[in-house]
Amino acid sequence: MDSVQKVTLTICGTDYIITTDEAPGYMQELGMQVDARIRNLMNSNNRTSLVMAAVMTAIMQADEAKKAAQTADNLRKQLKTFFDDNNRSRSETDNLRREVARLKHEKEELERKLAAR
């Protein structure tokens, strides 16, 4: 785990000091993404204030995070289904191998009995 450190992010001309245990480069990247989104919203409509653009950016980020979490949950469910199916198939394969071995043994016994006659 990284140590806690302070990282300065500049968003729309204002510096924000963030205390984090994330890598500074990672935090800078996030800050640049937030800055770009807010600026794009403000540039798309000259009546959009910084606060309005920040709130809209937060809503968009929250939406993306929620959808990503739902996608991750769906993938986990699909993987669980896959693993369950795989385990069931392995069990069936093991059962069929035992049945094949039993039938081979039975066949050999019958062949011995026929040969003994």
N, C-alpha and C positions, 0 to 999 in steps of 0.2 A: 504494500500500500504506500502510495506517495505521501510525502509530508504536506501538511496544509500550508498554503502560500497565498499571497495576495497577487491578483492579476488585474491590471487596468485595461478596461475595454472602453473604446470610444465609439459611442453610438449617437449619430446625428449631432456631432460636435460636442457632446458632453461626455466627460470621463466618468466611468463607474468603476469603483474598486470592488472586486469580487474576491471573497475568501473561498478557496476551493482546494480539494486534494487532486483535482484533475490536472493534466499537463497544461502548461501555459499556452502552448500552440493550439491545443484543442479548444481551449476557452476563447482564444483570439479568433479562431475560425467560427465559432458559434456567434461571437460578437459581430463579426463581419456579416454573417448571414442575417442576423437580426437587423443590423444597420441597413443592409441592402433592401430588405423587405419593407422596413418602415419608410425609407426614402422612395421606393417604388410606389407605395401607396400615396405618399404625400405628393409625388410628382404626377400621379395619374389624375388628381383632382386638387386644384389649388385651394379649395375650401376645407380640405382635410387637415386637421391640426395634428401636432405631434402626439398628443394624448390619444386622439381617435386612431391614428395610424398604429400607435403602440398597442392599443386594445385590440384592434383588428389583427395585428401580427400575433398577439398572444392567443387569440381565438383560432387562427389558422394553425399555429404551432400545436395547440391543444388538440385540434381536430386530427392533425397528422399523427400525433403521438397516440391518440386513442385508436385510430385506424391501424397503426402499426402494431399496437398491443393486441387488437382483435385478430390481425393476420397471424401474429405469433401464436396466439391461443389456438387458432384453427390449424396451424402447422403442427403444433404439439398434439392436438387431437388426432390429426391424420397420422402422425408418427406412431402414436399409441395404438391406433387401429392396425397400422402396418406391423408393428412388433407383436401385437396380439395374434394377428393372422399368421405371422411367421412362426410364432411359438406353437400355434395350433397345427400348422402344417408340419413342423418338425415332429410333434407328438404323433401325428397321423403317420408320418414316414417311419418313425420308430416302430409303431404298431404293425405297419405293413411289413417291415423287415423281419420282425419277430414271426409274423404269420408265414412269410416266405420260408424262413428257416424251419419252422414247424412243419410246413408242407413238404419241404425237401427231405426232412428227417422221416416223415411218414412215407414218402415215396420210396426212400431207401429201404425202409423196413418192409414195405410191400414187395419190392424187387427181391430182397433177401428171401422172403417167404416163397415167392414164385420160383426162385432159383433152387430152393431146397426141395421142391416137389419133384 
